[in-house]
Amino acid sequence: MPLSRALRSVLLTMPCPHCGHRLVKKGSWFQTVSHFRCGACHQGVRVPYEEKLKLFHDHAHLTDG
């Protein structure tokens, strides 16, 4: 299942699984990233494709269609 192109320019929010700090980035950033370091707890966070699918699904209501 592909990630929605309609969310590429929309701000998405993903909580850190370690501390809950909320990372806010455009959908295009989440489409390309595979991991990042949390700005609050400095723990490494993996973003596998399954997690991206969930993130985009959870934000689908932000598109017009």
C-alpha positions as CSV (number, residue, x, y, z in Angstrom):
1,M,0.0,0.0,0.0
2,P,1.5,3.4,-1.0
3,L,1.7,6.4,1.3
4,S,-0.7,9.2,0.4
5,R,0.7,11.8,-1.9
6,A,-2.0,14.2,-0.6
7,L,-0.2,14.3,2.8
8,R,3.3,15.3,1.4
9,S,2.9,19.0,2.3
10,V,0.8,18.4,5.4
11,L,2.3,18.6,8.9
12,L,2.1,15.2,10.6
13,T,2.7,14.5,14.3
14,M,4.5,11.4,15.6
15,P,5.1,10.9,19.3
16,C,8.5,9.5,20.5
17,P,7.9,5.9,21.7
18,H,10.5,6.5,24.5
19,C,9.3,9.8,26.0
20,G,6.1,10.9,24.2
21,H,7.7,14.1,22.8
22,R,5.7,15.0,19.7
23,L,7.7,15.4,16.5
24,V,6.0,17.6,13.8
25,K,7.2,17.3,10.2
26,K,5.8,17.4,6.7
27,G,4.5,14.1,5.3
28,S,7.3,14.3,2.7
29,W,9.9,14.1,5.5
30,F,8.2,11.0,7.0
31,Q,8.1,9.4,3.6
32,T,11.9,9.5,3.2
33,V,13.2,9.1,6.8
34,S,14.0,5.6,8.2
35,H,15.1,6.8,11.6
36,F,15.7,10.0,13.7
37,R,16.9,11.1,17.1
38,C,14.3,12.5,19.4
39,G,14.9,16.2,20.2
40,A,13.8,15.7,23.9
41,C,15.2,12.4,25.1
42,H,17.9,12.0,22.4
43,Q,17.0,8.3,21.8
44,G,17.1,6.8,18.4
45,V,13.7,6.2,16.8
46,R,13.2,3.8,13.9
47,V,10.4,4.5,11.5
48,P,9.7,1.3,9.6
49,Y,7.2,1.3,6.6
50,E,4.4,-0.2,8.8
51,E,4.7,2.7,11.2
52,K,4.6,5.2,8.3
53,L,1.4,3.5,7.0
54,K,-0.2,3.9,10.4
55,L,1.0,7.5,10.7
56,F,-0.4,8.4,7.3
57,H,-3.7,6.6,8.0
58,D,-4.1,8.4,11.3
59,H,-3.7,11.8,9.5
60,A,-5.9,11.0,6.4
61,H,-8.6,13.2,7.8
62,L,-6.4,16.2,7.1
63,T,-6.8,15.9,3.3
64,D,-9.7,17.2,1.2
65,G,-10.5,13.8,-0.2
